[in-house]
Amino acid sequence: VTAVVAVGEAPGAMLGEDGQPLDKEARIALRRQRIEARLEAKKMGASDDAALLLDKADDRVNVSRSVAQTSDSRARLDKVSTTGHALVTDVRTRGDNRENERRIAEELSRQGRRQKLLYEAESSARQNAAVAMKWSALFDKQIPQELLYEIELQRDTCARIIASKDHLIREFKAELKLKDDEYVKALKRQAEDVDTLLQRMGAQFGAQRASYEDELEEIENAFMQERQELLDANKLELNRLLEKRQQLEGRFLEQRQARADDDAAQLDRQRVQDAEDYAILKIRLETEIQTLEQDLEEMRATYQLNSEKLDYNYRVLQERDQENTHTIQQQKRKVARLQDVLSGLKAKYAREDKKFKAENTDLTDEFKRLTEQFKELQSKFAHFEKADTRRYKELWNMNEEQVTATMRSVLQADKVIHEQQLGLHWYPPS
């Protein structure tokens, strides 16, 4: 059984080959078949890859056609892109390998040149030292032939030193020329690599462009096919919903007609009930109107009585107002008379106040004079008190000394009498 998930359906809702959603029993049967197939594959000794492919096939059942096509197209495009990148990367890898080998050879050559330079420097130093040592020995030669022979030997030695250095220079020049040739060859190889790289990049671009166009067309076809399936499924669903709507509208019209009949019957019953309620209400309201008319007559009588009372009270208030007016006039005359009395009292108060102020001034002066006399008496009293106190203390001290001497004589005599005459033990007075 083939089933796919329709776009817009709930997760897990599967469609059959006819585009109709599968019911619950069909979905259960489909799952049971997948489980049985997986168990049979394991019992028959299927490999892990086969079981994995079976699981993937089961998972793809729940994936829409457009999503599956998009995933497959992306995988194929990734494969094409990876292949193109490998071809382009191969050119760079070969160039890197050549550059690595060149650098290794260059390092070995540089070390060889360094060894040659060191060896030449040491050899030249030894030969130069030997030549320099022989120059001092030439001054000891007295025979011209021996001197000429030694000079020729020195010349040959110097010539060998120069020849050795010239040979080293020629070798370095040859290596330099070889490096120039290698540089030209490297430029040619790089140009060839660039051409190869451009050619492969162009080929990769064309292949990827063609692949993208093909895959895009496949994806578009998948989307269009899925769209057509969705349109068919939605059209069937729409027709089913329209039929259901027509059925619901028919039932609604029948129910509406039944409700209208019930409402008409209920309206008739309500009219009869309202007529009865209206008659009862009319009787009750007429009774209340009669009662209110009686209350109105009573209120009119009460109003008449209150009107007479108000007239009587108004006349009484007018008489009281006249009496109050007469009383106010009397009070005004009394106020005028009291104001005259107040003016006389104010004048009398002013005279008495002036008199008392003069007396207060005189008494104040007298008080000040008496106060000064009192202070003078206090100072005199203090002076005499000090003099009397000093004289009293002098007399007290003088008499105290005499009394003390007399007391001591008396005590001594009393002691002598007790101890010598009476033979008693004497105790001093406390």
C-alpha positions in Angstrom: 0.0 0.0 0.0 1.5 3.3 -1.0 0.7 6.4 1.1 2.0 10.0 1.3 1.4 12.9 3.7 -0.7 15.6 2.1 0.5 19.2 2.6 -1.8 21.0 5.0 -3.0 17.8 6.7 -2.2 17.1 10.3 1.0 15.2 11.0 0.5 11.4 10.6 -2.5 11.8 8.2 -1.7 9.6 5.2 -3.3 9.5 1.8 -3.9 6.4 -0.4 -3.2 5.9 -4.1 -6.6 7.5 -4.9 -5.7 10.7 -3.0 -8.4 10.0 -0.2 -7.3 10.2 3.4 -6.9 6.7 5.0 -9.2 5.9 7.8 -8.0 4.6 11.2 -8.3 0.9 10.3 -6.4 1.4 7.1 -3.5 3.2 8.9 -3.4 0.5 11.5 -3.2 -2.2 8.8 -0.5 -0.3 7.0 1.6 0.0 10.1 1.1 -3.7 10.8 2.3 -4.6 7.4 5.5 -2.5 7.8 6.2 -4.1 11.2 5.7 -7.7 9.8 8.0 -6.9 6.8 10.7 -5.6 9.1 10.4 -8.7 11.4 10.6 -11.1 8.4 13.6 -9.3 7.0 15.4 -9.7 10.4 14.3 -13.4 10.7 15.6 -14.2 7.1 19.0 -12.8 8.1 18.9 -9.6 6.2 21.9 -7.3 6.6 21.9 -4.1 8.6 22.0 -2.1 5.4 18.8 -3.8 4.1 17.1 -3.1 7.5 18.3 0.5 7.3 16.9 0.9 3.8 13.6 -0.6 4.9 13.4 1.8 7.8 14.2 4.7 5.4 11.5 3.5 3.0 9.0 3.4 5.9 10.1 6.9 6.9 9.7 8.2 3.3 6.0 7.1 3.4 5.4 10.0 5.8 7.3 12.5 3.6 5.6 14.4 0.8 6.8 13.9 -2.8 8.1 17.5 -3.1 10.2 17.2 0.1 11.6 13.9 -1.1 12.4 15.2 -4.5 14.1 18.3 -3.0 16.2 16.1 -0.7 17.3 13.8 -3.5 18.1 16.8 -5.8 20.1 18.4 -3.0 22.1 15.2 -2.5 22.8 14.9 -6.3 23.8 18.5 -6.5 26.1 18.1 -3.5 27.7 15.1 -5.2 28.2 17.1 -8.5 29.7 20.0 -6.5 32.0 17.7 -4.5 33.3 16.1 -7.7 33.9 19.5 -9.3 35.7 20.7 -6.1 37.8 17.6 -6.1 38.9 18.3 -9.8 39.7 21.9 -8.9 41.5 21.0 -5.7 43.6 18.4 -7.6 45.3 21.1 -9.6 46.1 23.0 -6.5 47.4 19.8 -4.7 49.7 19.0 -7.6 51.0 22.6 -7.6 51.6 22.4 -3.8 53.4 19.1 -4.2 55.7 20.6 -6.9 56.3 23.7 -4.8 57.1 21.5 -1.7 59.6 19.4 -3.7 61.2 22.6 -5.2 61.6 24.0 -1.7 63.2 20.8 -0.4 65.6 20.7 -3.4 66.3 24.4 -2.9 67.1 23.8 0.8 69.5 20.9 -0.1 71.2 23.1 -2.7 71.4 26.0 -0.3 73.1 23.8 2.3 75.5 22.4 -0.4 76.4 26.0 -1.4 76.9 26.9 2.3 79.2 23.9 2.7 81.2 24.8 -0.4 81.5 28.4 0.8 82.7 27.3 4.3 85.2 24.8 2.8 86.4 27.5 0.3 86.8 30.0 3.1 88.7 27.6 5.4 90.9 26.5 2.5 91.6 30.1 1.4 92.3 31.1 5.0 94.9 28.3 5.3 96.5 29.1 1.9 96.5 32.8 2.7 98.1 32.1 6.0 100.8 29.9 4.4 101.5 32.6 1.8 101.7 35.3 4.5 104.1 33.2 6.5 106.4 32.6 3.4 106.6 36.4 2.7 108.7 36.9 5.8 111.0 34.0 4.8 111.7 35.7 1.4 113.6 38.5 3.1 116.2 36.0 4.4 117.0 34.7 0.9 120.3 36.1 -0.4 120.6 34.2 -3.7 118.5 35.6 -6.5 117.7 32.2 -8.0 116.3 30.9 -4.7 114.4 34.2 -4.3 113.0 33.9 -7.8 112.0 30.2 -7.2 110.2 31.1 -3.9 108.4 34.0 -5.6 107.3 31.7 -8.4 106.0 29.3 -5.8 104.1 32.1 -4.1 102.7 33.2 -7.5 101.5 29.6 -8.2 99.9 29.4 -4.8 98.1 32.7 -5.3 97.0 31.6 -8.8 95.6 28.3 -7.3 93.7 30.4 -4.7 92.3 32.7 -7.3 91.4 29.7 -9.6 89.6 28.0 -6.8 87.5 31.1 -6.1 86.9 31.6 -9.9 85.7 28.0 -10.1 83.3 28.6 -7.2 82.0 31.8 -8.9 81.4 29.9 -12.2 79.5 27.2 -10.3 77.3 29.8 -8.6 76.7 31.6 -11.9 75.7 28.3 -13.5 73.3 27.6 -10.6 71.9 31.1 -11.0 71.3 30.5 -14.7 69.8 27.2 -13.8 67.5 29.0 -11.3 66.4 31.4 -14.0 65.6 28.5 -16.3 63.7 26.8 -13.5 61.8 30.1 -12.8 60.8 30.3 -16.5 59.7 26.7 -16.4 57.7 27.3 -13.2 55.9 30.2 -14.8 55.0 28.0 -17.7 53.8 25.3 -15.4 51.8 27.8 -13.4 50.2 29.2 -16.6 49.4 25.6 -17.6 47.9 25.0 -14.2 45.8 28.2 -14.4 44.6 27.2 -17.8 43.7 23.7 -16.6 42.0 25.2 -13.5 40.0 27.7 -15.6 39.0 24.8 -18.0 37.9 22.6 -15.1 36.1 25.5 -13.4 34.3 26.2 -16.7 33.4 22.6 -17.1 32.3 22.4 -13.5 30.2 25.5 -13.8 28.5 24.1 -17.0 27.9 20.8 -15.3 26.5 22.4 -12.1 24.3 24.7 -14.2 22.9 21.8 -16.2 22.5 19.8 -13.0 20.7 22.7 -11.3 18.4 23.2 -14.2 17.6 19.5 -14.4 17.0 19.2 -10.6 15.0 22.4 -10.6 12.8 21.0 -13.3 12.4 17.8 -11.4 11.5 19.7 -8.2 9.1 21.9 -10.1 7.4 18.8 -11.7 7.2 17.2 -8.2 5.6 20.3 -6.8 3.2 20.6 -9.7 2.2 16.9 -9.3 1.8 17.3 -5.6 -0.2 20.5 -6.2 -2.5 18.6 -8.6 -3.0 15.9 -6.1 -3.8 18.4 -3.4 -6.2 20.2 -5.7 -8.0 17.0 -6.4 -8.1 16.0 -2.8 -9.3 19.5 -1.8 -11.9 19.4 -4.6 -13.3 16.1 -3.3 -13.2 17.5 0.3 -15.0 20.7 -0.9 -17.7 18.7 -2.7 -18.2 16.6 0.4 -18.4 19.7 2.5 -20.9 21.3 0.1 -23.1 18.3 0.2 -22.9 18.3 4.0 -23.8 22.0 3.9 -26.8 21.4 1.8 -28.0 18.7 4.1 -27.4 21.0 7.1 -29.3 23.8 5.4 -32.3 21.5 4.7 -32.4 20.4 8.3 -32.0 24.0 9.4 -35.0 25.1 7.3 -37.1 22.3 8.7 -36.1 23.2 12.2 -36.7 26.9 11.5 -40.3 26.2 10.2 -41.0 24.0 13.2 -39.7 26.8 15.5 -41.9 29.4 13.6 -45.0 27.2 14.1 -44.2 26.8 17.8 -43.6 30.6 18.1 -46.9 31.4 16.4 -48.8 29.0 18.8 -46.9 30.5 21.8 -47.8 34.0 20.5 -51.5 33.2 20.4 -51.3 31.8 23.9 -49.5 34.9 25.1 -52.1 37.2 23.5 -54.9 35.4 25.4 -52.9 35.6 28.6 -52.2 39.3 28.0 -55.9 40.0 27.5 -56.8 38.3 30.8 -53.9 40.2 32.5 -55.1 43.5 31.0 -58.7 43.0 32.3 -57.4 42.2 35.8 -55.0 45.2 35.7 -57.8 47.5 34.5 -60.0 46.6 37.4 -57.2 47.0 39.9 -56.2 50.4 38.4 -59.9 51.7 38.5 -60.1 50.7 42.2 -56.8 52.5 42.8 -58.2 55.6 41.0 -61.2 55.7 43.2 -59.0 55.4 46.3 -56.8 58.2 45.0 -59.8 60.5 44.4 -60.9 60.0 48.0 -57.4 60.8 49.2 -57.5 64.0 47.0 -60.7 65.2 48.6 -59.1 64.7 52.0 -56.0 66.5 50.9 -58.1 69.5 49.7 -59.8 69.7 53.1 -56.5 69.6 54.8 -55.1 72.3 52.5 -58.1 74.6 53.3 -57.5 74.2 57.0 -53.8 74.8 56.6 -54.6 77.9 54.5 -56.7 79.4 57.3 -54.0 78.7 59.9 -51.4 80.4 57.7 -53.6 83.5 57.4 -54.0 83.7 61.2 -50.2 83.2 61.7 -49.5 85.9 59.1 -51.7 88.5 61.0 -50.0 87.6 64.2 -46.5 88.0 62.7 -47.5 91.5 61.3 -48.5 92.6 64.8 -45.3 91.3 66.2 -43.4 93.1 63.5 -45.0 96.4 64.5 -44.1 95.8 68.1 -40.5 94.9 67.2 -40.3 98.2 65.2 -41.4 100.2 68.2 -38.9 98.4 70.4 -36.1 99.1 67.9 -36.9 102.8 68.0 -36.8 102.8 71.8 -33.5 100.9 71.8 -32.0 103.4 69.3 -32.9 106.3 71.7 -31.5 104.4 74.6 -28.2 103.8 72.6 -28.0 107.6 71.9 -28.4 108.4 75.6 -25.8 105.8 76.6 -23.4 107.2 74.0 -23.7 110.6 75.7 -23.0 108.9 79.1 -20.0 107.1 77.6 -18.6 110.4 76.3 -18.8 111.9 79.8 -17.2 108.8 81.3 -14.4 109.0 78.8 -13.7 112.7 79.7 -13.8 111.8 83.4 -11.4 108.9 82.8 -9.0 111.1 81.0 -8.9 113.6 83.9 -8.6 110.9 86.5 -5.9 109.2 84.4 -3.9 112.4 84.1 -4.2 113.0 87.9 -3.2 109.5 88.7 -0.2 109.7 86.4 1.0 112.8 88.1 0.6 111.2 91.5 2.4 108.1 90.2 5.3 110.3 89.1 5.6 111.9 92.6 5.3 108.6 94.3 8.0 107.1 92.0 10.4 109.9 92.9 9.6 109.4 96.6 10.2 105.7 96.2 13.5 106.3 94.6 14.6 108.7 97.4 13.5 106.2 100.1 15.3 103.4 98.2 18.5 105.3 98.2 18.2 106.1 101.9 17.5 102.4 102.6 20.6 101.4 100.6 22.7 103.9 102.6 21.3 102.5 105.9 22.1 99.0 104.7 25.7 100.0 104.0 26.0 101.7 107.4 24.5 98.7 109.1 26.9 96.3 107.4 29.8 98.5 108.4 28.8 98.7 112.1 27.9 94.9 112.0 31.4 94.1 110.8 33.0 96.4 113.5 30.9 94.9 116.3 31.6 91.3 115.1 35.4 92.0 115.1 35.3 93.5 118.6 33.2 90.6 119.8 35.6 88.1 118.5 38.5 89.9 120.1 36.8 90.0 123.5 35.8 86.3 123.0 39.3 85.2 122.3 40.7 87.2 125.3 38.2 85.8 127.7 38.5 82.3 126.2 42.2 82.2 127.0 41.6 83.3 130.6 38.7 80.8 131.1 40.8 78.0 129.6 43.7 78.8 132.0 41.4 78.9 135.0 39.7 75.6 133.9 43.1 73.9 133.7 44.1 75.1 137.2 40.8 73.9 138.6 41.1 70.5 136.9 44.7 70.1 138.2 43.6 71.0 141.7 40.7 68.5 141.5 43.1 65.8 140.4 45.5 66.5 143.2 42.7 66.5 145.8 41.3 63.1 144.5 44.6 61.4 144.2 46.6 62.9 147.1 44.0 63.8 149.7 41.2 61.4 149.0 43.3 58.5 147.5 40.8 58.0 144.7 41.4 57.5 141.0 40.6 60.7 139.1 38.7 60.7 135.9 38.6 63.8 133.7 35.2 65.2 133.0 33.7 64.3 129.7 
